[in-house]
Amino acid sequence: MPPLAPVLLATFALWPDTAQNTALSVRTLCWHVAEAAGIGPLSESLKWGQPAWRPIKPRTGSTLRMSWRADAPDRLDLFVDCKTDLAARVTAQFPDAFDSDARRRLTIATVAPVPEDALRHLAHQTFTYHLRKAA
């Protein structure tokens, strides 16, 4: 896993410790999922001012974004492309892991253990989305 991109480091530095710790756990999990899936490295950037991960290789997968807001300090929102059914499928499989709108937003608490199995599934489904669609 590469060092944290400076733009993400600067963004995370603005968040409280609990949000930073959860965000770093999610990031680590994303990189491990990409490696295990054999899809190559991820791009790490800000999309709409939010940390985002996506496979570098074209037509492999979709973007997973993360957001923290001061008006909801004990949670992180994860976003998938709203033109997919990813949020609905992951929510159906892991109904207790996220607070979800079943369209594009899945929320996790920063003051509870990270739902690793559910997040691993979400990352895998997101990062391999186009591969599965083409199959």
LINQUIGI-V191949 format. One line per field, one symbol per residue. ss: DSSP state (H for helix, E for strand, L for the rest). psi: psi as a letter, one per 30 degrees, with the letter a starting at -180 (. if undefined). A space follows every 50 residues. Layout:
ss: ???
psi: ???
This chain:
ss: LLLLLHHHHHHHLLLLHHHHHHHHHHHHHHHHHHHHHLLLLEEEEEELLE EEEEELLLLLLLLEEEEEELLEEEEEEEELLLLLLHHHHHHHHLLLLLEE LLLLEEEEELLLLLLHHHHHHHHHHHHLHHHHHHL
psi: kllkkeeeeeeefflleeeeeeeeeeeeeeeeeeeefhgalkkjakkhgk kkkkkeklhealkjlkkkkffifglkkkklkfglgeeeeeeeeiffflkk ggefkkklkfglkkieeeeeeeeeeefgefeeef.
